[in-house]
Amino acid sequence: MKTFTYILCLFVTIGFTSSLVQAQGCVAIRQFSGVGNALNQGEILQKGDFNIGTNYRYFRSFRHFKGTHEEPDRVANNTEVINWSHSVDLNLSYAVTDRFYVAASLPFVYNERSSLYEHGRNSRHMSYSGGIADMRLGGGYWLFAGEKAAKGNMAIGASIKLPTGNYNARSTFYNVGPEGSPQVRPVDQSIQPGDGGVGLILDTQGLRFLKNNFILYYDGFYLINPRETNGTRTFRETLNPILSNESIMAVPDQYAFRAGVFRSLFVHGFGASLGGRIEGVPVRDLIGGNEGFRRPGYVISIEPGVSYMVKDFTVSLNVPVAISRNRTRSVTDIAASTPTNYRHGDAAFADYLINVGLAWRISKKEPELFKSN
C-alpha cells in the first residue's frame, strides 16, 4: 500500500501541473501538454477506473528579454507589456485496461493585457480575452507489465488538439483609429484562447524507483501544428513595413520536457517533488510553412511541488520559477537583418507560475493487488 501511495502522490504532483500555461508572457505557450501527462495517474489506474480532476494556473509576465538578455529599462520607463493569465482545466481519464488509458481535457481561460504600443504609444490601456480554449482528446499506453515494471515504467501517448478556442478574440484598442479614435481589433497572440489549428500531440512519461523511497520522474511532449496561419490579423504591419510578413498570426508548434525526483514525506499523505522543466515555441515548425507572426522562445525553470492525499482525493501545488528566459530570433528577425541592421524582437516573460490541482480517483473495484493490505 505504501508504494501505491507514493505513485498516486507522484502522478498527481507532477501530472496535473505538467500542462503549460496559456502563454509564458508574450511567447504563446499554450496551456496543454500530452493527455497522459495532463490527466495523470495513467500508471496507477486499474482497468475500469476513472480519474476526474481540475487544475488552476496563474501568472503575471512583465520582464522583457531579447535572447537571454533582460531589458530592465522597459520596467523603469513604464513601457513594459504586462499579461495576467488565469486558466482552469477540466480533465477526465479512463483506464480501458491496466496499461491502456484514454483521456480528455477541456480548458477555460481569462486573460488581461496592459500595454502602450498597442494603443498608439500615447497612454496605457487594457485588452481582454476569455472563454473555452483548445480541447484535447487522446490516450496512452504503458510499455511494461509484471516483473518488468517492478522498478519503474514508461508510457507513450498521442492526442488530437481541436480548435475549440477562439483564435480571433477581440477587444477595444485606443488611439489607433481615424483621428485617434478607438477600434475593436484582435487581441495579441499571447492572450488568444486558441490558435486555430488541428494539432497532433506526441508525449511520453515515466518513473523509476530509487533507494530510500525516492522516485525519478520525467514527462515531455511535442505539439505538431501543420496549419501555417489562421487568418487573424495582427496589425503589426502598421507599426513597421518590415513586419508585413507578420500581419497574420501563425499557428506554431510547441514543446516541453520535465524531470525530477519525488518522495513521500514522513507525515501521512504528504509528498514533495523537485525538478526542472523547459517549455517553448520553436522558430520553425516540423511540418508546414513558417509564415505569419509568432514570438519564438523558451523558458527553463526549477519546479518545486507539494501534494496531500486523503483516500482517493488529492490536492497539489507546484510553483515553477524561471531561471533562464530566451526570446529567440524569429523568421522575420532573420530575414530582415542586414550587416548594418541586426534585428531581434523581444518578449515579456513571467518570474513564476502558480499551479493548483485537485484529483479524484474513482475505482471500479479495489485492485486485487491491495486487497490483502
C-alpha positions in Angstrom: 0.0 0.0 0.0 2.9 2.4 0.7 4.2 2.0 -2.8 0.8 2.6 -4.2 0.5 5.8 -2.1 3.9 7.0 -3.4 2.8 6.5 -7.0 -0.5 8.2 -6.5 1.0 11.3 -4.9 3.7 11.4 -7.6 1.4 11.4 -10.6 -0.9 14.0 -9.0 2.0 16.2 -8.1 3.7 16.1 -11.5 0.8 15.1 -13.7 -1.8 17.8 -13.0 0.8 20.6 -13.2 2.7 19.4 -16.2 0.3 21.3 -18.5 1.7 24.6 -19.8 0.1 27.9 -19.1 -1.8 29.8 -21.7 1.3 31.9 -22.5 4.5 32.3 -20.6 4.1 36.0 -21.2 4.3 37.1 -24.8 5.6 33.8 -26.0 2.4 32.0 -26.8 3.0 28.7 -25.0 -0.5 27.1 -24.8 -1.9 25.6 -21.6 -1.7 21.9 -22.5 0.6 19.0 -22.8 0.2 15.4 -23.8 -3.1 14.0 -22.5 -1.4 11.3 -20.4 0.6 14.0 -18.6 -2.2 16.5 -18.2 -4.6 14.0 -16.7 -2.1 12.0 -14.8 -2.4 8.7 -12.9 -2.4 6.6 -16.1 0.0 4.1 -14.5 -1.9 3.6 -11.3 -5.5 3.4 -12.7 -6.7 -0.2 -12.9 -9.0 -1.4 -15.6 -12.4 0.3 -15.3 -11.1 3.2 -13.1 -11.8 6.8 -13.7 -9.8 9.9 -12.7 -11.6 13.3 -12.5 -9.6 16.4 -11.9 -9.2 20.1 -12.4 -6.2 22.4 -12.4 -5.9 26.2 -12.0 -2.9 28.2 -13.2 -1.9 31.8 -12.8 1.0 34.0 -13.9 1.9 37.7 -14.4 4.5 38.5 -17.1 6.3 41.8 -17.4 10.1 41.2 -17.7 11.3 41.8 -21.3 14.1 39.7 -22.9 15.9 39.8 -26.2 17.6 36.5 -26.4 18.7 35.8 -22.8 19.4 39.5 -22.1 16.8 41.2 -20.0 15.8 44.8 -20.8 15.2 46.4 -17.4 14.7 49.8 -18.9 11.2 48.7 -20.1 10.0 48.4 -16.5 12.0 51.5 -15.4 10.4 53.6 -18.2 6.9 52.1 -17.8 6.9 50.8 -21.3 6.7 47.1 -20.4 3.8 44.9 -21.6 2.0 43.1 -18.8 0.0 39.9 -19.2 -2.2 38.4 -16.4 -3.4 34.9 -17.2 -5.9 32.6 -15.4 -6.8 29.2 -16.7 -8.8 26.2 -15.4 -8.7 22.7 -17.0 -11.4 20.1 -16.6 -9.9 16.7 -17.0 -11.2 13.1 -17.3 -9.3 9.9 -17.9 -10.4 6.2 -18.0 -8.4 3.0 -17.9 -9.5 0.8 -20.7 -7.1 -1.9 -19.5 -4.4 -1.8 -16.8 -2.0 -0.4 -19.4 -4.1 1.5 -22.0 -5.9 4.7 -21.0 -7.9 7.3 -22.8 -8.4 10.9 -21.7 -10.0 14.3 -22.5 -9.3 17.8 -21.3 -11.4 21.0 -21.7 -9.6 24.2 -20.7 -11.1 27.6 -19.9 -9.1 30.9 -19.8 -9.3 34.5 -18.8 -6.6 37.0 -19.8 -5.8 40.6 -19.4 -3.0 42.6 -21.2 -1.7 46.1 -20.5 0.4 47.9 -23.0 1.4 51.3 -24.5 2.4 50.3 -28.1 -0.9 48.7 -28.9 -2.8 51.9 -28.1 -0.9 54.4 -30.1 2.0 54.7 -27.7 0.3 57.6 -26.0 -1.4 56.0 -23.0 -1.6 52.6 -21.3 -4.8 50.6 -21.7 -6.1 47.1 -21.2 -7.3 44.4 -23.6 -9.1 41.2 -22.6 -10.0 37.7 -23.7 -11.6 34.6 -22.2 -13.7 31.5 -22.8 -13.0 27.9 -23.9 -9.5 27.1 -25.1 -8.4 24.3 -27.3 -9.7 20.8 -26.3 -7.6 17.7 -26.3 -8.6 14.0 -26.9 -6.3 11.1 -26.8 -4.7 8.3 -24.8 -1.5 6.4 -23.9 0.0 3.0 -23.2 2.3 1.8 -20.5 5.1 -0.2 -22.1 5.9 -2.7 -19.2 3.9 -5.0 -17.0 4.6 -7.6 -14.3 8.2 -8.0 -13.2 9.4 -5.7 -16.0 7.5 -2.8 -14.3 8.8 -3.6 -10.8 11.5 -0.9 -10.9 9.6 1.6 -13.0 7.6 2.1 -16.1 7.3 4.4 -19.1 4.4 5.4 -21.4 3.9 6.8 -24.8 0.8 8.7 -25.9 -0.8 10.8 -28.6 -3.7 13.2 -28.7 -5.6 15.5 -31.0 -5.8 19.2 -30.3 -9.1 20.6 -31.6 -9.5 24.3 -32.5 -12.4 24.8 -30.0 -10.8 28.0 -28.6 -11.5 31.4 -30.2 -8.4 32.4 -32.2 -9.9 35.8 -33.3 -10.9 37.2 -29.8 -11.3 40.9 -30.0 -11.0 43.9 -27.6 -11.1 47.7 -27.8 -7.8 49.4 -28.7 -7.4 53.1 -28.2 -5.7 55.9 -30.2 -5.4 53.6 -33.3 -8.4 54.5 -35.4 -9.1 57.5 -37.7 -8.1 60.7 -35.8 -7.1 58.7 -32.8 -10.5 57.0 -32.3 -10.7 53.6 -30.6 -11.2 50.4 -32.7 -12.2 46.8 -31.9 -9.3 44.6 -33.0 -8.0 41.1 -32.4 -6.0 40.8 -29.2 -2.4 39.8 -29.1 -1.5 36.3 -30.0 -0.3 35.6 -26.4 -3.8 36.0 -25.0 -5.8 34.4 -27.8 -7.7 31.4 -26.2 -7.0 29.2 -29.2 -4.5 29.0 -32.1 -7.0 27.9 -34.9 -5.2 24.7 -35.8 -5.9 20.9 -35.5 -2.7 19.6 -33.9 -1.1 16.3 -33.0 0.5 16.0 -29.6 3.0 13.2 -29.1 4.0 12.6 -25.4 5.9 10.4 -23.1 6.2 10.0 -19.4 7.9 7.6 -17.0 9.1 6.9 -13.5 11.9 4.9 -11.8 12.0 3.7 -8.2 15.2 4.7 -6.4 16.6 3.9 -3.0 15.2 5.4 0.2 11.7 5.8 -1.3 12.8 8.4 -3.9 11.2 8.2 -7.4 12.7 9.7 -10.5 10.1 11.0 -13.0 10.0 12.6 -16.4 7.5 13.7 -19.0 7.6 15.6 -22.2 5.6 16.4 -25.4 5.8 18.0 -28.8 2.8 19.6 -30.5 2.8 19.4 -34.3 0.6 22.1 -35.8 0.6 21.7 -39.6 -1.6 24.8 -40.3 0.7 27.7 -41.2 -1.5 30.8 -40.4 -5.0 31.2 -39.0 -6.2 34.3 -40.8 -6.3 36.6 -37.7 -4.8 40.0 -38.4 -2.2 41.4 -36.0 -1.9 45.0 -37.4 1.8 44.7 -36.8 2.5 45.9 -40.4 1.1 49.3 -39.3 3.9 49.6 -36.8 6.7 49.0 -39.3 6.6 48.0 -43.0 9.3 45.4 -42.3 6.7 43.5 -40.3 4.5 42.9 -43.3 5.2 39.1 -43.0 3.7 39.3 -39.5 0.3 40.8 -40.5 -1.4 37.4 -39.9 -1.0 35.2 -36.8 0.9 31.9 -37.2 -0.1 28.5 -35.8 3.2 27.4 -34.2 4.5 24.1 -32.8 5.2 23.8 -29.1 7.2 21.6 -26.8 8.1 20.9 -23.2 10.1 18.5 -21.1 10.3 18.0 -17.3 12.2 15.7 -15.0 12.9 15.5 -11.3 12.6 13.4 -8.1 9.6 12.8 -5.8 9.4 11.5 -2.2 6.5 10.8 0.1 7.1 12.7 3.3 7.1 11.3 6.8 3.7 12.9 7.6 1.0 10.6 6.2 -0.5 11.7 2.9 2.1 14.4 2.1 4.6 14.3 -0.7 7.1 16.7 -2.3 8.9 16.9 -5.6 11.7 18.9 -7.1 12.6 19.1 -10.8 13.4 21.2 -13.8 11.4 22.0 -16.9 11.9 23.6 -20.3 9.0 24.8 -22.5 8.9 26.8 -25.6 7.8 27.7 -29.1 10.3 26.8 -31.9 11.4 29.3 -34.6 10.3 26.8 -37.3 7.7 24.1 -37.4 8.3 20.4 -38.1 5.5 20.3 -40.7 4.1 23.1 -42.8 5.4 26.6 -43.5 6.7 29.3 -41.2 4.9 32.4 -42.4 2.9 34.6 -40.1 3.6 36.1 -36.7 5.0 34.2 -33.8 7.3 35.0 -30.9 9.6 32.0 -30.6 11.4 31.4 -27.3 11.7 29.2 -24.3 11.8 29.2 -20.5 13.9 27.0 -18.2 12.5 26.7 -14.7 13.2 25.0 -11.4 10.0 23.4 -10.2 9.2 22.5 -6.6 5.9 20.9 -5.7 3.9 19.5 -2.7 0.8 17.3 -2.5 -1.6 15.9 0.1 -3.7 12.8 -0.4 -6.8 11.7 1.6 -8.0 8.3 0.4 -8.7 8.8 -3.4 -8.7 12.7 -3.2 -5.5 14.7 -3.8 -4.6 18.3 -3.8 -1.3 19.6 -5.2 0.7 22.8 -5.6 3.6 23.4 -8.0 5.4 26.7 -8.4 7.9 26.7 -11.4 10.4 29.5 -11.0 12.1 30.8 -14.1 16.0 30.6 -14.1 16.5 31.3 -17.8 14.3 33.0 -20.4 15.2 33.3 -24.1 13.3 35.1 -26.8 14.9 33.6 -29.8 15.1 35.3 -33.2 12.0 34.8 -35.4 11.9 34.1 -39.2 11.2 37.8 -39.7 14.1 38.9 -37.5 16.5 36.7 -39.5 15.1 37.7 -42.9 15.0 41.4 -42.2 18.5 41.7 -40.7 21.3 43.2 -42.7 25.1 43.7 -41.9 24.2 47.2 -40.6 20.8 46.4 -39.0 20.7 43.4 -36.7 17.1 42.7 -35.7 16.0 40.7 -32.6 12.5 41.1 -31.3 11.7 41.0 -27.6 9.1 39.3 -25.4 7.8 39.6 -21.8 8.1 36.6 -19.5 6.8 35.7 -16.1 9.0 35.1 -13.0 7.0 32.2 -11.8 3.7 30.2 -12.3 1.2 29.0 -9.7 -0.4 25.7 -10.4 -3.1 24.2 -8.1 -4.5 20.8 -8.9 -7.4 18.6 -7.5 -7.8 15.0 -8.4 -10.4 12.3 -7.5 -9.8 8.7 -8.4 -13.0 6.6 -8.8 -12.2 2.9 -8.6 -14.5 0.3 -10.2 -13.3 -2.1 -7.6 -10.5 -2.4 -5.1 -7.4 -3.7 -7.1 -6.6 -7.3 -6.3 -3.0 -6.4 -5.5 -4.0 -4.3 -2.5 -6.9 -6.3 -1.0 -4.6 -8.1 1.4 -3.1 -4.9 2.7 
